[in-house]
Amino acid sequence: MTDTGRRAEASYDAIVLGVGGMGAAACYHLARRGRRVLGLERFDIPHSMGSSHGVTRIIRLAYYEHPSYVPLLRRAYDLWRELETLTGEHLLHQVGSIDAGAETDLVFAGSLASCITHDLAHDVLSGADLRRLYPGYRLPSDYFALFQPDGGFLEPERCIIAHVLTAQAAGAEIHARERVLGWEPAGDGVRVTTDHGTYNAARLVVSAGAWIDQFVPDLVGLARPERQVLAWFQPDQPALFTPERFPVFNLAVPEGRYYGFPVWGVPGFKIGRYGHRGETVDPERFQREPDEADEALLREATARYFPAAAGPTMALRTCLFTVTPDEHFVIGPLPGVPQVIVASPCSGHGFKFCSVVGEILTDLVDTGETAHDIGLFGFERLATLPQPRTGVAA
Ligand SMILES: Cc1cc2nc3c(=O)[nH]c(=O)nc-3n(C[C@H](O)[C@H](O)[C@H](O)COP(=O)(O)OP(=O)(O)OC[C@H]3O[C@@H](n4cnc5c(N)ncnc54)[C@H](O)[C@@H]3O)c2cc1C
């Protein structure tokens, strides 16, 4: 039991359930606006049991998933830069982004559309151009690649730490190793029970990642936890995979969609495959240790498309996506329970949005509304969607 533990029936403006990527940002924005906030996290801060670990996360302005993400991304960039200024930390590394595939594939064509719609700087490259400019890449010469110079990567664990430190400095109370057991409406507010005590609040933000359906039954089957694996391979030619020579990428090829990074933080080129092996899992019990099949899947793609990176394995790690049927986020008040705000911005591409999602959640806590366009993310659309599919984005 920690000394911050049993504060039976303590009362807050807002409780944040889950202090991972989104919850940490929400704690910061709530505290900065002067709200009395309690963040509750069942594991350590940060940790490697959920969705926000693995040293790097892509951030990009070119957004093939839907052009309407771009205004949110512009605000997310501003807020990440603001967090860097506040903390003196370098969290966002702008190395450029590549979105590549066949000319008609969504990854290339959708990225190009978002650049045109939002007047973003970009270059269209052939597979041969790409190889000449960035020799770590070896794509078929009839493929196309969109280069966008604002793309790059964030350091997720350090982003969470930065948000928690700034939240604490603004007065937030944050408890790690305290597991939420449940919540119930209490008048216009909520009562939250943990394995340490009971707390009351005017509002509850549920940012529980892969565990979200334990607290939001409406999302059972619609926010599907999926096992992912990340691999890092030692390049045979390390000079081709430095941040200066190797933009982050999204790549659509016949074997699937892959994403990857230059060497950073781990001594290897990093690659993952969207959906990996298509395994829907229970986050409480699944195969966390990567196996030979996981490694082989990622090594084969590396050898084919990034051959100079396919050296000895440096690290393998599992992680969890929380995937919705249309791969867009779920953000908004819980239908019928407006004092509970749900934040499930994953579907494999949420981390880059944490900073702006923290601001959106704070707007929703304060007024039930936000000036940001979150029209894609409402609960109501979930009822009309077809069955879940794989092939999500980063
Ligand atoms: C392998 C991989 C690669 C990815 N690549 C990218 C990328 O390149 N770019 C990008 O933008 N996005 C990427 N994503 C997606 C992105 O990382 C996620 O969208 C984001 O991290 C989700 O944050 P979250 O806060 O919802 O989840 P989490 O960070 O997992 O936070 C949820 C928190 O809730 C806590 N919690 C759950 N239950 C309880 C409870 N009962 N009591 C207390 N706390 C609880 C958990 O412990 C956890 O800390 C990737 C994801 C994965 C897995």
The ligand as an SDF file (V2000), in Angstrom:
LIG
                    3D

 53 58  0  0  0  0  0  0  0  0999 V2000
    3.2170   -2.1810  -32.1410 C   0  0  0  0  0  0  0  0  0  0  0  0
    2.4930   -0.8780  -32.2110 C   0  0  0  0  0  0  0  0  0  0  0  0
    2.9190    0.0880  -33.1020 C   0  0  0  0  0  0  0  0  0  0  0  0
    2.2450    1.2960  -33.2090 C   0  0  0  0  0  0  0  0  0  0  0  0
    2.7360    2.2460  -34.0500 N   0  0  0  0  0  0  0  0  0  0  0  0
    2.1750    3.4780  -34.0520 C   0  0  0  0  0  0  0  0  0  0  0  0
    2.7940    4.5280  -34.7650 C   0  0  0  0  0  0  0  0  0  0  0  0
    3.8490    4.3530  -35.3920 O   0  0  0  0  0  0  0  0  0  0  0  0
    2.2090    5.7540  -34.7240 N   0  0  0  0  0  0  0  0  0  0  0  0
    1.0730    5.9880  -34.0270 C   0  0  0  0  0  0  0  0  0  0  0  0
    0.5880    7.1290  -34.0380 O   0  0  0  0  0  0  0  0  0  0  0  0
    0.4660    5.0180  -33.3110 N   0  0  0  0  0  0  0  0  0  0  0  0
    1.0070    3.7710  -33.3030 C   0  0  0  0  0  0  0  0  0  0  0  0
    0.4580    2.7710  -32.5750 N   0  0  0  0  0  0  0  0  0  0  0  0
   -0.8020    3.0210  -31.8560 C   0  0  0  0  0  0  0  0  0  0  0  0
   -0.5770    3.7960  -30.5780 C   0  0  0  0  0  0  0  0  0  0  0  0
    0.5880    3.3800  -29.9450 O   0  0  0  0  0  0  0  0  0  0  0  0
   -1.8060    3.6510  -29.7040 C   0  0  0  0  0  0  0  0  0  0  0  0
   -2.9060    4.1770  -30.4240 O   0  0  0  0  0  0  0  0  0  0  0  0
   -1.6770    4.3880  -28.3910 C   0  0  0  0  0  0  0  0  0  0  0  0
   -0.4800    4.0380  -27.7540 O   0  0  0  0  0  0  0  0  0  0  0  0
   -2.8690    4.0520  -27.5090 C   0  0  0  0  0  0  0  0  0  0  0  0
   -2.7500    4.7330  -26.2780 O   0  0  0  0  0  0  0  0  0  0  0  0
   -3.7680    4.4160  -25.1160 P   0  0  0  0  0  0  0  0  0  0  0  0
   -3.5450    5.4350  -24.0740 O   0  0  0  0  0  0  0  0  0  0  0  0
   -5.1350    4.2400  -25.6800 O   0  0  0  0  0  0  0  0  0  0  0  0
   -3.3350    2.9610  -24.5990 O   0  0  0  0  0  0  0  0  0  0  0  0
   -2.2240    2.6220  -23.4990 P   0  0  0  0  0  0  0  0  0  0  0  0
   -1.0460    3.4930  -23.6530 O   0  0  0  0  0  0  0  0  0  0  0  0
   -2.0420    1.1520  -23.5030 O   0  0  0  0  0  0  0  0  0  0  0  0
   -2.9150    3.0930  -22.1480 O   0  0  0  0  0  0  0  0  0  0  0  0
   -4.0020    2.4350  -21.5650 C   0  0  0  0  0  0  0  0  0  0  0  0
   -3.6720    2.3690  -20.0960 C   0  0  0  0  0  0  0  0  0  0  0  0
   -4.7920    1.9530  -19.3360 O   0  0  0  0  0  0  0  0  0  0  0  0
   -4.2840    1.1990  -18.2600 C   0  0  0  0  0  0  0  0  0  0  0  0
   -5.3370    0.4070  -17.6530 N   0  0  0  0  0  0  0  0  0  0  0  0
   -6.0510   -0.5750  -18.2550 C   0  0  0  0  0  0  0  0  0  0  0  0
   -6.8950   -1.1380  -17.3500 N   0  0  0  0  0  0  0  0  0  0  0  0
   -6.7240   -0.4600  -16.1780 C   0  0  0  0  0  0  0  0  0  0  0  0
   -7.2990   -0.5920  -14.8770 C   0  0  0  0  0  0  0  0  0  0  0  0
   -8.2100   -1.5470  -14.5880 N   0  0  0  0  0  0  0  0  0  0  0  0
   -6.8960    0.2350  -13.9090 N   0  0  0  0  0  0  0  0  0  0  0  0
   -5.9470    1.2060  -14.1650 C   0  0  0  0  0  0  0  0  0  0  0  0
   -5.3500    1.3410  -15.3730 N   0  0  0  0  0  0  0  0  0  0  0  0
   -5.7430    0.5170  -16.3720 C   0  0  0  0  0  0  0  0  0  0  0  0
   -3.2110    0.3580  -18.9350 C   0  0  0  0  0  0  0  0  0  0  0  0
   -2.3330   -0.2340  -18.0100 O   0  0  0  0  0  0  0  0  0  0  0  0
   -2.5560    1.3730  -19.8270 C   0  0  0  0  0  0  0  0  0  0  0  0
   -1.4790    2.0220  -19.2080 O   0  0  0  0  0  0  0  0  0  0  0  0
    1.1070    1.5440  -32.4300 C   0  0  0  0  0  0  0  0  0  0  0  0
    0.6800    0.5810  -31.5170 C   0  0  0  0  0  0  0  0  0  0  0  0
    1.3690   -0.6100  -31.3890 C   0  0  0  0  0  0  0  0  0  0  0  0
    0.9070   -1.6230  -30.3910 C   0  0  0  0  0  0  0  0  0  0  0  0
  1  2  1  0
  2  3  1  0
  2 52  2  0
  3  4  2  0
  4  5  1  0
  4 50  1  0
  5  6  2  0
  6  7  1  0
  6 13  1  0
  7  8  2  0
  7  9  1  0
  9 10  1  0
 10 11  2  0
 10 12  1  0
 12 13  2  0
 13 14  1  0
 14 15  1  0
 14 50  1  0
 15 16  1  0
 16 17  1  0
 16 18  1  0
 18 19  1  0
 18 20  1  0
 20 21  1  0
 20 22  1  0
 22 23  1  0
 23 24  1  0
 24 25  2  0
 24 26  1  0
 24 27  1  0
 27 28  1  0
 28 29  2  0
 28 30  1  0
 28 31  1  0
 31 32  1  0
 32 33  1  0
 33 34  1  0
 33 48  1  0
 34 35  1  0
 35 36  1  0
 35 46  1  0
 36 37  1  0
 36 45  1  0
 37 38  2  0
 38 39  1  0
 39 40  1  0
 39 45  2  0
 40 41  1  0
 40 42  2  0
 42 43  1  0
 43 44  2  0
 44 45  1  0
 46 47  1  0
 46 48  1  0
 48 49  1  0
 50 51  2  0
 51 52  1  0
 52 53  1  0
M  END
$$$$
